[in-house]
C-alpha cells in the first residue's frame, strides 16, 4: 500500500470535515501582495495556525517579515 492509499480510511471517515476546513481556508481574501488585504492575511495565518495545532497536533511558529 502506498502512502496515498494509507490515507484512504482517514479520508473516508473525515471527508466532510476535511472539505469544510479546506473551503474555509480558501474563503480568506489574502493575497499578500495587496497591502489592503493584510488584515485578511493575518486572519488566515491565525486560522491555519490553529488548524495545524489543534486539529493535526503540529507545533507551529509565525514569522513576521517586513513589508
C-alpha positions in Angstrom: 0.0 0.0 0.0 1.5 3.4 -1.0 1.2 6.5 1.3 -1.8 7.8 -0.6 -3.7 4.6 -0.2 -2.9 4.6 3.5 -4.8 7.9 3.9 -8.0 6.5 2.3 -9.6 5.3 5.6 -8.9 8.8 7.1 -10.5 10.5 4.1 -13.5 8.1 4.2 -14.1 8.8 7.9 -13.5 12.6 7.8 -14.2 13.7 4.3 -16.9 16.3 5.3 -14.7 17.9 8.0 -11.6 18.0 5.6 -13.6 19.6 2.8 -15.2 22.1 5.2 -11.8 23.2 6.5 -10.3 23.4 3.0 -13.2 25.6 1.8 -12.9 27.8 4.9 -9.1 28.3 4.2 -9.9 29.2 0.6 -12.5 31.7 1.7 -9.9 34.1 3.1 -9.2 37.0 0.8 -5.5 37.0 1.5 -3.3 38.0 -1.5 -0.2 39.0 0.3 0.9 41.4 -2.4 -2.1 43.7 -1.7 -1.5 45.7 1.5 -5.2 46.5 1.9 -5.7 42.7 2.5 -3.2 42.5 5.3 -5.9 42.1 8.0 -7.4 39.2 6.0 -3.9 37.6 5.5 -3.3 37.8 9.3 -6.7 36.2 9.9 -5.8 33.4 7.5 -2.5 32.9 9.3 -4.2 32.6 12.6 -6.8 30.2 11.2 -4.2 28.0 9.7 -2.0 28.0 12.8 -5.0 27.0 14.9 -6.0 24.3 12.5 -2.5 22.8 12.3 -2.0 22.9 16.1 -5.4 21.8 17.4 -6.7 19.6 14.6 -3.5 18.0 13.5 -1.2 18.2 16.5 1.5 20.2 14.8 3.7 22.8 16.6 3.8 26.0 14.6 5.5 29.3 14.7 4.5 32.5 12.8 7.4 34.5 11.4 6.7 38.1 10.6 8.6 39.8 7.9 9.0 43.5 6.9 6.6 44.6 4.2 
